[in-house]
């Protein structure tokens, strides 16, 4: 009983010494660890994190039980492993930094998305009509809708067009055996910026084995940026959408329109620090 009272007394003493700064500090650190966990959840990094934790526990145990040789090996393995992890998981680290850079806060000036909502709705209508026209003809297509993360390195791999979005142009680009049909079209600020662009392929093992290079490229680019990828299957004519590394297949025309309007919605008013970001 005395041990319980002593524990309660010590616990209450610690609680009373916690200041508002300590609460803020703990909350920030907890939030950071939560975001890191959610970011690496269901990825290769999650498995590596478990391995690192096991190594740390084994290192501590080897030190406690004075297993000097094992302790020396584990300590040096951790030193080398930290550098190796940075190299192996460079894509994940890059994606994480880009995720931070896409924070929905605007401190100064106007945003770059000055396209009117009416123009965006017209662009979405033209894209959707072209997608389902290509779908009916079973003509493969791959369209990238750039958002906040700029993908200029991908645009530079293709042919620059800088043309107004129209269903006629998009359909013509993807007609087989035409010069620009092989590759992706990138749309930036309601303009067909480039065509025949090369994309990184996803390394995900979760995709169905029946999906080809077009779908893997569409998912791959959505893993390294916040873009939305629209895909028409050449084999089945199904229309799919990729976002944040996830593929959603066989999307109906009405649902596709709603998804694009929801994700590409533009607030015409300038965004301030207090009003937040552009895209939901």
NORTA-V203609 format. One record per helix or strand. SS is the DSSP state (H for helix, E for strand). FROM is the first residue (numbers start at 0). LEN is the number of residues. If there is no record, write none. Layout:
BEGIN
ss=SS from=FROM len=LEN
ss=SS from=FROM len=LEN
END
This chain:
BEGIN
ss=H from=1 len=16
ss=H from=19 len=21
ss=H from=43 len=21
ss=H from=67 len=21
ss=H from=89 len=12
ss=H from=116 len=21
ss=E from=140 len=5
ss=H from=151 len=4
ss=E from=158 len=6
ss=H from=166 len=8
ss=E from=183 len=5
ss=E from=190 len=7
ss=H from=212 len=12
ss=E from=227 len=5
ss=E from=238 len=5
ss=E from=245 len=3
ss=H from=252 len=11
END
